Amino acid sequence: MELIVELREVYKEIEGREILRNISFAVPKGKIFSIIGGSGSGKTSITKLMVGLWKPTKGKVFLFGEDISSLSLQGLDSLRRRIGYVFQEGALFDSLKVWENVGFYFLEHSDMKAHEIKELALEKLRLVNLDESVLELMPSELSGGMKKRVAIARAMATQPDLIIYDEPTSGLDPITSRVIDSLVLELNRKTGITAVVVTHDMISAFSISDRVILIRSGEIVVEGTPQEVLSSDNPFVQEFVGGMKDCLSGKGA
């Protein structure tokens, strides 16, 4: 089984304060892996370690089979080019049109002509169920759900092997949130791209994931399939899931 991301007994300390303790998990190729937990639990800290923005105080982080702590900056950049990132709130460039947002990497780092980048952008937009009618629009002309779709199309533009979704349903109404969930699932099934989803949206995590970890105060409380996590007798898990257990039960991979 090929692993895209693996953390082994990772600890992270900042200014004498331990913010992550004994974090170990693995993300197999082609799977959807969700990291859930409350605000300040350590979810974002884990993603910073995953992509090499931070180095662990102790432990090992592997990305595409490489121990990233031993890589040069050039080697790390090479691995990062295999990652797409969907930022919370979309983080589109307000001054750029939709096609320019989607093709931003190629505008900055290639000799491709504008019409070629526009064609590539349209190809990726169609993957997220948008069409040529949005190509020339500005982000301010898009709904919240459309902005998320454009952000996902941008993440897909470089044909990554891994996409990290940071709170993909944040700021969206419940109906639009479920549409984005369906899109994440659809893209995973169509392309086989591995996905790591960081979220506090339990319906999302338990509906789309192959595996889930629940983080509290920098530690993993439980890891498993959605059903295994839901069935955990850990008091904190039961408290975190709360009255949603019946609603969530049976959903997931």
C-alpha positions, 0 to 999 in steps of 0.5 A: 500500500502506497502512503502519500502522507505519514507522521510517526510519533510527531511532537511539536514544541513552540516557545517551550509549549508542546502543541502536538504530542505523539501524532501518528497516522498514515494516508494511503494513496487515493483515500480521503482522510479527515482531521477533525477537532475544535478550534485550537486543537492542532489541526492546522499545526498538523498540516503545516508539518505535513507540507514542511512549513514546520519541522517536528521537534521529535518524530518523522514526517514522510511526504510521498515516501520522503522524510521531508526533514532531511530534504533541501529546500529545493527538494521540498519545493519539488514535493510541494509542487505535487500538492494542491491546497484549497484555502479556507474561504477560497482565498481567490485573488480579487483583482484577477478573473476566474480563469486567471485565478485557476491558471495562476500557477501557469501565469507565473511559472510557465511560457504558456499563452493566455488562450492556452491557460484559459483552455486549461482553466475551463477544463478544470472548471468543468471538473467542478461543474462550472462552465465558460460563463464564469471564465471572465467573471471577477471573484466579487461576482461569484457566490460563496459556493462558486468561489469554493468551486473555483478554489478547488479548480485552481488546486486541481490545475497542476494535476496534484497527487494530493489536495489539502482542503482547509475547512472546505465548507466554512462559511457556507449554508448547509445545502451548499456545504453538502454540494461541496462534500459531494464534489470532493467525493466526485473528484476523488472517485474520478481522479483518484487524487488523495485528499486530506480534509481539515474540518470542524464540520462533522457531517462533512467529515463522516460523510466523505471520509475513508478514515477520520482522526479526532484531535483534542489539545494536540493529541489524537483521541481516536482514529478509524473509519467513520463508523469506528469513530462513531462507535467509540466509547471514548467519553470525549468522542461521544461528547464531540459527536453529541446528538448528531450520532444518529444522523451520521451513523452509516455514512462514510466510506 
